[in-house]
Amino acid sequence: MNQKTIALTLAATLLGCTLRAAQPNFIVFIADDHGQLDSTPYGSKDARTPNIARLTGEGMSFTRAFVASPSCAPSRAAMLTGLMPARNGAEANHSFKRQGIASLPETLRGLGYETAAFGKVAHGKQDSARHGFDHHDTTQGAEVVEQFLTRRDAAKPLCLFVGTHWPHVPWPENNGYDPAKLTLPAKSVDTPATREQWARYLSAVTQADADLGKVRELVRRHLEPLNTVFIYTADHGAQWPFGKWNLYDTGIRVPFIVMWPGVIKPGTQNDAMIQWIDLLPTLIDIAGGTVPAGIDGRSFAGMLRGTTPAHRAEIFTTHSGDGDKNVYPIRALRTGEFKYILNLLPDKAHTTHIDRGGGSGDGWRYFDEWAALSKTDARAAAQVRAYHQRPAEELYDLRTDPDEMHNLAADSAHAGRLASMRARLEAWMKEQGDRRTVFDTPHEIGGPYPPRTTAEDAPKKNGKKPKL
């Protein structure tokens, strides 16, 4: 071998090493139905989440992170495609992206990455295959993840998604929470069953936190800690009235914590607005690839590196329904200070699995107490009415009303802002090709509502989900 050949070989080797060093592993841990406020780093004084707190102390926590849609399938499809629901095809829950729409695994594979998904990442086994992961298994368990990490080719950079089913219903039995001492969400009606169920939800949050801790330990043992980006987030808010299936912040605002040793200063808090559709371009950007043109997501890699001070000025979110339990399409525009919500069927009833589902996990046990109390208690009546009946438009000043309790849409002092935000949302919907599709038969206010079912959440399944 002559000197020129040796030099070229050495240069190629060094270039390969440089590229590999510039491509960190990506670990994305996804909780199921975990609202942002329901963990200690985001202000909860009740939730026991030591692993989330530890990750926050070692990385950057985003205080204004939002999903694209507050139900499982459309939220996850948007994350994996970088496209909003109307553009990728997964609009209603239990729907999938259209064939031919590119996903994150495909692009990262082209950059030399191995991709894998374990547990609930996409929406079921069929959906995982549709997104093109090199390895995918909806089986949930730390041993499955460890077997993969032990056997894989460590020469390739890895993008690994791990999803826990917690704190999705059915919730486990209460694990050490005192219902009487808990602080309920702002729009709750305070009843004994409500407190008992909130304690069970928090117990499920603690289960998700424990799963996170197990995955972090596996990563420490099998991957290079200094060359790994670790992310914790959730697909939308809790299955609680005004949370999941709603475009209030309790439905769309989620925890989002990123640890990147040597790049992110530990314990950093970031108030920039980011969205789940931004994850795809961000990971591609960090991996050294070219972000696909024409997607809805935008890379926030510069924010992680500390080179860019801001990200989004506005967030659009959509909800299109979930079977016959929830037939209530909604669209919203959120800025840093205001939220505008457009309810597409204001003359119909808003229902969800909470009041129409069966078993002990979906919510009817405490919601029935709400309904009973509403006959004699004005505040309970107002909350039940607000749950079932929505006006065509809602406007909230998030600076003074972060819980979105006081609708300003009819306030003449905000008429100009209302018109402006309405026009902006309508224009965006047109750009998206949003057809305002209603995916099932709407329900009339006052009933008859769809009958409750018990098959989805039978007591024998209660708290028996697989554990990591």
ABEGO torsion letter per residue (X at the ends): XBAAAAAAAAAAAAAAAAAAAABBBBBBBBBBGBBAAABAAAGBAABBBAAAAAAAAABBBBABBBBABABAAAAAAAAAAGBBAAAAGBABBGBBBBBGBBBAAAAAAAAGBBBBBBEBABBEAAAAAAAGBABBBABBEAAAAAAAAAABBAABBBBBBBBBAOABOBBBBBBGBBAAABBBBAABBBBAAAAAAAAAAAAAAAAAAAAAAAAAAAAAAABBAAABBBBBBBAEBBBBBGBBGBABAAAABBBBBBBBBGABBBGBBBABBBBAAAAAAAAAAAAGBBBBBGBABBBAAAAAAGABABBBABBBBBBAEBEAABBBBBBBBBBAABBBBBBABAABBBBBAAAABBEAAAGAAAAAAAAAAAAABAAAAAAAAAAABBBABBBBBAAABAAGABBAAABAAAAAAAAAAAAAAAAAAAAAGBAGBBABBBBBBGOBBBBBBAAABBAAABGABBBX
